[in-house]
């Protein structure tokens, strides 16, 4: 639980610019999952 608290605190201290960074991270993770899934089907 301490790790989660540390991550939340870091995100809150980062300010507004953490939201676009988090959005890019989520999109990148979704693309990586889709590509991994499609390559495992072959």
N, C-alpha and C positions, 0 to 999 in steps of 0.2 A: 504494500500500500504506500510505502514511503516513496517508491519510484514514481508511482502515478501522481502523487502530490508534487513531486519535484518537476515533472513534465508540465503539469497544469500551471505551476508557478512560473516556469520559464516561458510558457506560451503567453501568460497574462502580462509579464514584464516586457515581452517583445513588442507589444503595442499593435497598432492597426496592420502593419506590414506582415504580421504572422498569418493573417487570413489568406492573402494570395499565395503565400508559400505553402500553406496547408492544402489549398485547392490544387496547386500544381502537383503536390505530393500524391494526393488522392487520385488525380487523373493519371499520373504516371504509374501508380500501383495497379489501377484498373487495366491499363494497356498491357502492362507486364503480365497480369493474370490471364488476359484474353490470349495473348501470344503463347504463353506457356500451355494453356489448355488446347489451343489449336495445333501446336507442335506435338503434343502428346497423343493426339488422335491418329497421326500418320504412322 
